[in-house]
């Protein structure tokens, strides 16, 4: 019997898009808390097995790993929502879930792990140029610290010789095909408010500079990294194009033709002032490059939202997920 590929968190934003690309490429197992959150075409796709379970349930995790060679771990229980948030959620939820997974992989003989980390929070506020992988991690939020600790847990397993891994430090992905009620992920939030003719709330003054990546490009980068067979590596995955939150809002208004009332939340944690990724290492190793500029990505995301409204979208609407990325 051929070994399976396991996608954890397959009902979430990135996990669902990745699972859609992997479906039909061999035996695919999807680990989710609630199967109904998966699009019907994924649940019924040939070669796809759906396993319900909680990432903190050791027995469920062990069962999901049986006969698995490669794990794509898109499980996440927190967002980088507030500088004032504490460490306990990162330890109790994300790091504990990762520890259960790593121990389970060792016992099951699963050798390969692809882990999406956070390029937007790992490097902190020290840089005013695109961050490179060799730059030191200096997170200034519990979420970023949690990601950095998770990376070290994975590298520890790699040094033991028991695990081949890819750590993908992703920029801010966007491109949901449904209206989101989340407050994370400014591009998708702005597009949702534009469709509703609503107002937007900006954390800080909007001058924060970020790196945004269309979801299709994010998934293609992950697939390219795995296909290149360069394991035990850490890669930045971003567009490398700096843009401020205010510029993003102006682009959304231009693309949608919907002027948006602006509100500011001055006392909210706006994140670091500059966060852009240098992805040249990934490009050299794999040949990957983003296919979408920010404008083109926003235009495509807007078209997909319009298709979902008319009921012509191929994908089922995704359920709200706590793993949406914030700019």
N, C-alpha and C positions, 0 to 999 in steps of 0.2 A: 504494500500500500504506500502511495506517495505521501510525503510529509505535507502538512498544511502550513499556510501562512495565517497568522492571527492578527487581526486589527482590534485593538481595545479602544473603547470610546467611539465606536463606529456610527453612533447616532448623532454625534456632535458635528460641529461645522467642518473642521478639517478632516476628521475621521470619516465622515460620510463621503466627502469628495474623494478621498483616497480609496475607500472601499469600492466606490463606483469604478475607479480606474483599474483596480486589481481584479474585479469580478470578471470571470471568463478566462483568467490566466492560469488556472489551476485550482487546487483545493484551497478554499478560503473560509476561514472561521471568523465570525464577527462576535465579539464579546460586548454585550450591552446590558444595562440594567433593565430596560423595558423594550422588548422586541417591537412593539407597535410603533415606536419612534422611528424605526427604519423605513425608508421608502419601500413600497410594495415590490418594485422591480428588483431591489436588492434582496429582499426576503425570498423571492421566487427565482432568483438567478441560478442557473445550473452550477453545481459545484460549491455553492454557498451554504454553510451551516451556521445557524444563529444559536448562540449560547447566552442565556440570560444569567446575570449574576452581578454581585457587587465586588468592586476591586479590593475591598477590605475583608472579603470572605475568603479565607485561605483555601477552603475545600473547593469553592467555585473556581478560584484562580487555578488551582492545580488541575481541575477537570478541563478547563479551557486550554491548558498547555499540552495535553496528551497528543502526541504525534506531531507536534509543531516544531518547525525549524527556525522560522523568523517571526519576530514579534514587532509590530508597529504600535507603540504605546501612546495613544492620543487621549488617555484618560486625564482629566484634570478637575479639581474640585474648588479651585479658588481663582480669583482674578486680581490683577494689580490695582484694586479699586481705591485704596486709601493708604496714605503714608502712615496713618494712625493705627492701621490694623495690626494685630499682634502676630506672634510666631506660632501660636498653638495650632491654628488651622493648617498651616503648612506642614507641621510635624505630624499631627494626628491624621490628616487626610492624605496629602500628596506624598510625603516622604514615607509614611507607613505603607501606603499602597505600593510604592516602588520597591520597598524592602520585601514585601510579600511576593511581588513579581520576580525579583532577582533570585530570591531563595527558591521559588517555584521553578524558574527556568533552570537553575542548577540541578534540581532534583529530576526534572523531566528531560534534561539533555538538550533543551532548546539553546542554540548557540548564538543567534544573531538578534540584536535589538536595535531598532531605530527609534530615537527619542527626540521629540520636538522641544527644544528649550526656548528661551526668550532672549532674542537679540536686543530687544528694547529695554530690558531691565538688568541684564547681567553686568553691563559695563559702567553703569552709574553715570555720574555727572562730570567726570574728570576730562572727557574728550570734547574737542570742538572740531573734529574731523571724523570721517567714517571709521568706525571701529574695525580693527583686525583681530583675528582669532588669538593672536599672541598677546594682545593687550590684557592687562590684569582685570579680573572681575572685581568690581567695586559697587555692588548693588546698594541702593539706599532705600529699599522697601523690603518688607518680609517676603513678598512674592518673588522678587529677584533673588534674594538670599536663598529661598527654597529651591529655585531652579539651579543655582550654583552648587548647593549641597547635593541635589539630585545628580548633577553631572559628575561630581566627585565619587558618589556611590557607584555610578556606572563605570567610571574609570578604574576604580578599585577592583571591580570584578574583571575588567579587561586585563589588569596587571597580573591577576592570578592565573591568566591563561584559560579561564572558563568561558569567556564571553567576547564575541566580536560585536562592536557597537558603532553606530553613527549618531552623533549628537548634532542636531540641526538648530542653530540659533536663528530663529525666524524673526523677521521684521513683523510689522502689523498687517496680518492678512485681512482681506475684505472680499466681499462678493457674495453675500448671502442671497439666496433666491426667494426669500420671504421677508416681509416686513418684520423687523426685530423690535421687541419691547425692551431690549437690554440698554444699559447706559454705557456699555463698553464697545469699542470699535467705531471710531468717529465716522468713517466713511459710510458704513452701513446705517448708523444712527441718523446721519444727515440725510441719506437717501430715503429712509423710512419717513422722516419728518417732512421731506419734500413731497412725498406721495400723499401724505395726510394733510398737506398745507398747514403744517404746524410750526412750532417754534423750536429752537435749539438752545441748549444750555452748554456754554463753553467753560471748561475748568481752567481758571487762570485768565490771561489776557489774549490767548490765541497765538502768541508768538512762538510757542514751542515748536521745534523743528523735528520732524519724524520721517521715517522711511516706511512706505506702504507697498504692499505686494498683493497683486490680484490672486485669488485662491487657486486658479488654474496654474499660475506660475509657481506657487508654493508647492503644489502637489507634483508638478513636473520636476522641480528641483529635488524633492525627496526621492522620487523614482530614479532620477539620473544618478544621484549619489549612491543609491543601493546597487544600481546596475553597473557602476564603475568598479565595484568590488574593492574599494579602498576602505577597509574596515579599521576600527579603532582610530577614528578621526572626528574632529569637530569642525563644522562648517558654518559660516555665516550664510544666511539666505535672505537677501533683500534686493531692492531695486538699486540702492546706492544713490538715489535721487532725493536730496533734501527738500522738504516742503513744510511750510508752517500750517498749523491748524486753520488759521484764517484763510490761507490760500486754498486749502481743501474745501472749505465752506464756499468760497467764491467759485471754485470749479463745479461743485455740485449744483449751485444755483444756475450757473451758465448752462450746464448739460441738461438740467431738468426744466429750466425756464420757470422755476418756482422760487421767488424770493422768500427768505426765511427770517422770521423775527429772531434777533439774537438776545440771549440772556447770558449773563456771566455769573459764575459762582466763585467769587474771589477767594473764599476761605477753603475751597476744595484743593486737594493735592494735585497739582498739574503735571506731576512727573518731572523728569529731568528736562533741561532747556534744549538739549540737542541729543538726538539719538538716530544715527544713520549707520548703515552697515557696509563694509567693504566685502563683497562676495567674490573677489577675483580668485581666491584659492579654489572655490567650488567651480568657477568657470574654467580654470586651467585644468583641473582634474577630470571634469566631465563634459566640458563644452556647453554647459547650460548657460542660458541668458534669459532674462525676462522677455516675454513676448508682448506684454502690455505696458504701455506708458500709463501714468496715473489717469490721464484724461480718457484713454482708450478703455482702461479697466472700469472707470466710473460709468462710461457709456454702456459697456457690456453689462455691468451690474444693474443699471437702470433698465435695460432691455429685458433682462431676466425677471426683474420685479414686475414689469409690465406684462410679461408672458404669464407669470404666476397669477396675476390679477384676472387675466382672461381665461385661466384654466388650461393653458396650452403648454405649461412647463412640463418637461419630461420627469423631473424629480419631484417627489412629494415634498411638501413643506417640512422643514426640519423643526423638531421640537426645541424650545428654549434650552440652552445649555450653559453651564457655568464656566465654560472654557473659552468664551468669546474673548478676543484680544482687544485691549484698550490701547489707544494711542498715547 
